[in-house]
Amino acid sequence: MAVEDGRDEYTQDGTVDLKGNPVLRSKRGGWKACSFVVVFEVFERMAFYGISSNLVLYLTRKLHQGTVTSANNVTNWIGTIWMTPILGAYVADAHLGRYWTFIIGSAIYLAGMSVLTLAVSVPGLKPPHCTQTNVANCGKASTLQLAIFYGALYTLAMGTGGTKPNISTIGADQFDDFQPKEKAHKLSFFNWWMVSIFFGVLFANTVLVYIQDNVGWTLGYGLPTAGLALSIMIFVAGTPFYRHRVPAGSPFTRMAKVIVAALRKWRVPIPNDLKEFYELDLEEYNKKGKFRIDSTPSLRFLNKACVKTGSINPWMLCSVTQVEETKQMLRMLPILVATFIPSTMIAQISTLFIKQGTTLDRDIGSFRIPPASLAGFVTISTLICVVLYDRYLVGILKKWTKNPRGITLLQRMGIGIVIHIIVMMIASLTERRRLSVAKKHGLDKTNGQVPLMIFTLLPQFVLMGTADAFLEVAKIEFFYDQAPESMKSLGTSYCMTSLGIGNFLSSFLLSTVSHITEKYGDKGWIQNNLNDSHLDYYYAFFALLNFLNFIFFLVIARFYVYKAEVSDSMEILKEDLGGSKVRSSNQEASRQLHS
């Protein structure tokens, strides 16, 4: 540590350099370090969405798969991509740290992208060309071709497990919660981080999908692969400027110890005297730049884990802070469940929404609009809404609410869920109109192009972006903010898990609804010929699911108890550093959401 008269020059949140030495605030971290993180994310999102945005069309046109099969293969793969961060978060928090987990994950990611580019480029690795309208009449890809293609896809997915939960957390780690100015910058970090990565998404959804549709898949996949390689080099170049968190041990093990200890002492009464609870001295936490958390009455059964009974076995006795950290992670689980259905809606952007676009008129003069490019309007809408929200709406709302964020994170998420209901209602009405025009022109039998411009679908894409500006940004910030300091990567992975389960749920619902409606109806709702399908019914079903989920969200949000604001703890610790009496860093009672 620095000498006393220069202590403020060093970060106070426990961050170090790669060798474990304390870091000077002026030399590392801040927006300088974040700039490398942001640039990486721009290129990484270009790479990821350069593959995922148009994947359903590659599976249909090149691998000759039907509507349900291709859509499910896309959502299963994307679901895997968003689930692997759980493993990456565990490795980062328990063993390697965020930086090295990220570096290893990036290498695996790049290897998968490289093999995938070869799979769509080398003639012997590509399936036979087919011009049949009915993909069922086309020759299938060989086992070897499928093995290499899907092997590359899922290798890529494993690599993202190391990058996705750690990149945003590495960025947030560059701001010291104990320094007021840096804490203020951190409040805007997630908004601007999202804005930056959307530029990469926008490039993928416009330029790359056009190249894939009109130039070729080799260049269309080669460019994002090269972009990913460049972004990794840029991130590594920023290494001298990063602040790093020391791995604090497995969060799963720490949580398991609390649960096991509470169960083993289930007959032990919970004393009213807090002195009967086991806790480390405040000095132990201050030395590590961590917060001590006072006992709370929520999830009271877990308090048994910190009741002193004479045993010091870590599976029988846990500190109050360890118990409260576990509570914080468990309290977020109902909120996590409430985000599954909205994540299922997001999965439609890269599957059924794109398939709809292939049936419509896409020509503007000699220019043909790629169906996947409409996803760019999701990005544009989100970008505009995030900027307007952060620059103007927050300032107006916080004068009224006295909340530095304008409204609470859960209120912002709730607005996003309501917009999802509206999105699916509009999508259902739009699809009903498309089917009406198709039937009027006899296209329900021929699977021909419907004489409607592709921009007919624009409202559902734009509103989906608006929903993302509220729900997705707030979701990332919520799970990071509410996670304990030692479990930030795991908290961030909650957000990724939401998207993963949402994609798997999309596959399940699509298969189930297709099977049931085909078995018990005149014809299935989802067929290879979308002009003879009933996506309007399917989207109406989604609107109902969203409404029911919104009711569930209102109930659990009403009873959710926020952890104490870090800014309040920061003020207390500033007094400590100035020589005031040592006080606990978590004195303010948690605030409950008011709907």
N, C-alpha and C positions, 0 to 999 in steps of 0.2 A: 504493500500500500504506500501511498505518498505520505510525506510528512504532513503534520496536522495543518500547518498554515497553507498548504496547497492541496488539501484533500478534495476540494470541489473540482479540481482539474481532472480527477479520475471518475469514471462512471461508478455509480453506487448500487447498480442493480446486479452485480455479480458477473457481468460480462468480462471476457478476457480475450487475448489473442490466441492464435493456434497453439502456442507453446504454453498456454495457461497463465500468462502474465497479465496483471491489471492493465487496462488501456486508458490512455489519455482521451478525454472527451473531444479535444480539438483535433486529434490525429485520426481517430477512427469513428465510424458510424455516421449518423445524420443523413441528410439528403444526398451527400456525395456518395456514400456507400450504397444507398438505396437506388441510385441511378443505374448501377450495374445490374441490380436485381430486376428493376423495371424493364431495362432493355432486354435482358434474358427472357422475361415473360412475354414480351411482344413477339419475339421470334419463336418461342416455344408454342405459344397459342397459334401462331401461323402454321407451325408444323402439325400440331394436333388436329386443328380444325381443317387443315388442308387435306387430311386423311378422312376424318369422321364426317364432314359435311356432305361429301359426295359418295361415301362408301356404299350406301344403299343402291345407288345407280350402278356402281361397278359390279356389285353382287348380282344385280338384275341383268345388266347388259353383257357382262363378260363371263360371269360364272353361271348365268342362266337360271337364277333362282326366282321363285314366285314371290308374291307380295308379302305373305305372312312369314315365309322362311327368311327372306332377305331382311325384313324389318326386325325380326327377332335376333338374327345374327348380329345386326348392328347394335341393338340395345343390350344384348348379352356381352358383347365386347366392350362397349362403353361402360356398362355396369361393372365389369371386371376392372377397368381402368380406375373407376372411382372407389372401388373397394380395396385395392391394393395399398392405398395410403395408410390403412390401419397397421399393416406390417411395417411400412416405412416409418410411421410415427413411433412405433415400438422400438425399432432399431435405433432411431435418432435419440429418443429420450433415455433409453436404457444402456446403449453401448457406444455407438460411433459418434454421436453428436449430429447436429443438423447439417453441418457443412460437409462432412465426409460421407454421410448417407446420401446427400444430394449429389455429390460428385460421382459416386458409384452408380446411383440410379440413372444419372445422365448418360454414363457410358453404355449401360444396358439399353436405354432408350434409343440412343443413336445406332447401336447395333441392330435393333429391331427395325428401325426406319430404313437402314441401308439394305437389309435383306428384303424388306417389303418392296423397295424400289426395284430391286433385281427381279422380284417375282412378277411384276407387271411389265417388265422390259425384255427379259430374255425369252426368245420364242419358245424354247422347250419347256419353260415354266408357266406359260400362258395357256388357257384352255382354247379349244378350236373356235374360230370365228363363226358367228351365226347371224343370219339376217331375218330369221323367222319372227313373226309377230308374237306367236305363242311360245314362250320360253320352254314349255314342256316338250316341244319338238326339237329342241337344240341338244347337241352333244354335251355331255357332262365333263367337268374337269376331272383329271385323273387323281388317284389317291395321293401321289407324290406332289402334284401341283397344289392340291388343297392343303397338304401337310406343311409345305413351305410357306404358303400364303398365310394360313391361320397361325402357324408357328411364329412367323414374323410379327403378326398382329399382337399375339399374346406375350411375346418377348417385349415388345414395345410397352404393353400394358404393365408388365412387371417393373420396367424401368420407371414409369411414371409414379409407381408406388414410392420411390425414393425422392422424386422431385416435387410432386404436388403438395404433400403435407408440410414440406419444409421451406419452399421458396417464399411464401408469404410470411411465414414465421421468421425466417432469416431477415426479411425486410423489416418487420415490426421490431425485431431485436436491436435494430440500429438506433432506437430511440429509448432513452433512459427514463423510466417512469418516475424516478426521484428528482428529475430536473424539470421545473415547470414549463420552460420553453419547449423542450423536447416532448414532454407529455402532450402539449397542445398540438405539436406537429403530428404526433401519433394518431390523434383523433381523426385527422383527415387522410391518413396514410391509406386506409383501405379503399376509400372512395377513389383516390387518385391512382392507386394501384390497379383498380378495376378499369378505370378510364384508359390507362396505358395499354393494358393487355387487349382491350377491345380493338385497338388499332391493328393488332396482329390478327384477330379474328376477322375483322372487316376485310383485310387483304386476302385472307384465305377464302372468304365467302364471295369474293368478287373476282379477283385476278386469278387465283389458283383454280377455282371451279370452272372458270371460262377456259383456261388452258387445258384442263382435263377433258372438258366436253368437246373442244374444237381443235386442239393441237395434238394432244396425246397424253396418255397416263404416265409415260416415262418422264417427260418433263414436269408433268403435274405433280408427281411424287418426288422427283429429284430435287426440285426447288425447296420444298419444305425440309427435306433431309439436309440439304446444304445450309439452310437457315438455322436448323437446330445445331449443327456443328459450329456455326459461327457464334450462336448465342452462348454455347458452352465455353468457348474461348473468351468471350466478353466477360462472362461471370468469373472465370478463373483469373482474369486480369484484374478484377476488383478485390482479390484476396487481401492485399495489404491494408485495405480500408475497412474490412469487416470486423464487427464485434461478434463474439461467439459465446454461447451458453454452454456451460459444462454439463454433460449428461448427469441427470439426477437419479438414475436408476429406473427400473421398469415401473411405469405407472400402473400396469396391470397387477404387478406383484404387490405394490403398496396398497392398492384398493382391495386386493384379495385378502391381505393381512387384516384389514379393518373388518371386513365382512366375516371372516373366519373367527376373529377374536370376539366379535359381538355375538356370534352364534354359540361359541363355546362358553360364553358367560351369560347365556340367555336368562338364567335364574338370578343373576346378580342384580339387585335393585340399583337404580340410578340415583345417586345422592344429590341433595339440593346444594350442598357445599361444593363449590367449584374446586376447592383445594384437594378434593378427593380424586380429581382428574389428573392424569399424567400429562405434563407438558415440559418442553425444553425451555431453558432460559432465553429471554429475548435477545441476549447478546449472541447466542448461537445463530439466530436467524439474521441479525444485523451483519455479522461477519461474512455471511454468504450472500448478502444482498437479497434476502428473501423476506417474505412477510409472515408474521405469526398471526394465526386466525383464532379468534375467540370462539368459544362453544356457542352453538345456536340450538334452539328447540326443535327445528325441523328434522325429520327422519330420526327422531329421538332414540330409537332402538339402537342405532349405531354408536350412540354415546357410551354404551356398555363397553366398547372396545378400549376406551381410555380410562375406565375405572380401575383404580389401584387395588389389586388383590394379593400382592406379594410376589407374583411372577413377573419376571422381566423378559420372558420369551417374546420376541417380536410378533409371534402369531397368537399371543395372548394379551399383549399390552401395546397400544399404539398411542402416539401423542394426540392432543386435541387438534392440532393443525392437520395431522395426517387424516384424522376422522373427517374434519371439515372439508379437506380437499376431495375426499371420496364422495361426500355429500354433494359437493358442487358438480362433480361429473355425473352423479346419478340423477340430480335434479333436472339436468338438461335432457335426459332421455325422452320424457314425454314430448318435449318440444321437437326433438329429433324425429320422433314418430310422426308428428303433425306435418313435417316437411316432405314425407315420402310421396304423397299424392301430387303436390305441386311439381316435384322432380319428375314424376311420371308424365306430366304435361310437357315439360321441357323436352323429354325424349321424343315427342311427336315432331319436333322441328326437323330433326335429322332423318325421320322415317316417313310417316304418312303425309306430313305437309309437303315434303319434297315429291313424293309419289303423285300427289294431287297435281303438282305443278307440271308434271310430264304430260298430263292429259289436256293441257290448255294451250292456246295460241301464244307462242313465245317469240314471234318474229316482229321486229321493228325495222322495216325496210329490209336490208340484207343482213342485219344483225340479229342473231338468235340468243335470247336470254337463257343462261343455264338455270334450271329449276332451283338448284341449291343456292344460287346467288340471292334469292329472296331472304335467306337467313341473314344476309348483310343488313337488312332493315331491322332485324332484332338488335343487332349490334349498334346501329345508328340511333335507334330509339332509346336504347339503354344509355348510350353515351350522352345524348342530349338531356335525358331525364336526370342522370347522376349529376351532371354539371349544374343544371338548374336547381336541383335539390340542395347540393352542397353550397352553391354560391348565393342563392336567394331564399329558398324555402326555409332552410335551417335558421337563417337570421331572423326571419319573420316569426317562426314558431317559438324560438327560444325566448323571445320577449314575452310571450304569453305563458309558456310552460316552465320557464326557468331551467330547462334541460339543455346542456351544451350541445346535445345532438338534435335539438328541435323537438323530437318526440322519442319515446323509448324505442329500443330495438324491436321489441315484440309488437308494438303498435305499427311500426314500419313493415314488419313481416306480415301482419294481419292485412294491411292494405294490399300487399302483393297477392295474398291468397284470394282476396275479393276480385282483384283484376283477373286472376286465373279463371274464376267462374265466368266472368264476362267474355273472356277469350274463347272458351269452349262453346258458349252459347252462340257467339258470332260465327265460329267455325262451323257449327252445325247448320246454321241458317245459310251460310255461304255454300256449303256442300249440297244442301237441298236445292239451291238455285242451279248449281252446276249439273246435278243429276237431271233436273227438269229440262234444261237446255239439251243435254245429251239424249234424253228420251225423245224429245221433240224432233230431233234430227236423225233418229234411228241409230244412234251411236252406242246404245246400250247392248247391241248385239255384235257390233263390229270392233269395238274398242278403239274407235278412231279419235281424232283430235276434236275436242269440243270447241265450238266457235265463241270462246270467251277469252279475253286477254288474261294472262297470268297474274296481272295486277289485281284481279278480282280477289286473290288470296291475301293481298297486302294488309288489310286491317288486322287479321289474326297474327301476322308476324310482328307488326308494329306494337300491338298491345302486349304481345309476349315480351317484347323488350322493355316495355313500361313496367310490367310485373317484375321482371328481373331487377330493374333499378331499385325497386323497393325490397323485394323478398331476398334475392340472392346476395346483394351487397350486405344487407342487414344480417343475413344468416351467417356469412363468413365472420363479420365483426362480432356477432353475438357469441358464437362458439369459441372464438379466440378470447374475447373479453371476459367471459364467464368461467373459463377454464382456470384452474390454479396455475400459478407462475411456473411450477415444475412440470406441468402437463399441457403446455400450450400446443405442442405438435399434435398430441392426442385430441385436444379440443378442436384444432383445425381439421383433423381427419373426420370428425363428426360431420362436418359440412360435406366432405367428399363422400362419406358413407351414405348420406342422404341422397345424393345424385346416383350412387351405385345401386342402392336398393330401388330407387325410383325407376331406373332402367330395367332392372330385373322384373319389377312389378309390371312394367309396360309389356315385357315379353309374355309374362304369365296372363295378363288380361287379354292381350291380343289373341293368344292361342286359345284361351278358354272361351272367349266370346265367339271367336270364329268357329270353334268346334260345336258349341251349344247351339248357335243360330243355324248352323248347317245341318245339325242333327234333328232339331225340333222345328225348324222353320221351312218355308218353301225353298229358300236359298240362304247361304251365309251372308252375313253383313260385310265381310271382307274377302274379296276374291281377287284373282289376278287381273280381271277386267274391272277396274274401278268404276267404269260407267254403268256397270250392272251390280254394283255393291251398294251398301248402305252406311257409308261413313258418317252420314248425318245422324243416324241413330247412335252410332258409336261415340260421336262427339257429345251428343246430348247426355249419354250415359256418363261421360267424363264430367260434364257440368254438374250433374247430380252428385257424383263422388266428391267433387270439390266443395260443394255446398255442405255436405255432411262433414267433411273434414274441417271446414271453417267453424262449424258448431263445436267440434271437438277442440279445435285450437283455442276458441274463446274460453272454454271451460278451464283448460290447463294453464293458459296464460293468466287468467284471473287469479290463480293461486300460486303462480311462480314467484319466488322470492329472489330478487337480484342479490348477488354478492356485493359487499361494500365497494364503492367507487375507489379505484386506485388513487385518484387525485386527492381524496381525503387522507388516505394513508400517507401520501407523498408530503402533504403539509405537516403531518405529525413528525415524519422522519426529518424534515428540514429543521424543525425545532430541535430534534435530537442532535443533529449535526452542529447546531449552533450552541450547544451546551445546555439546553433545557433538560428538565427531568425526563428520564427514559419512560416512554409510554408505549403501549401496545400499538401496533400499526394497523389495527383493524377495529377501531372503537365504534364507528358508526353502525347502527343497526341496519340490516339489509332492507332495501326498499321494495315494497310490493307493487306490482303493476296495477294500475287503475284503468279500467277500460272506459 
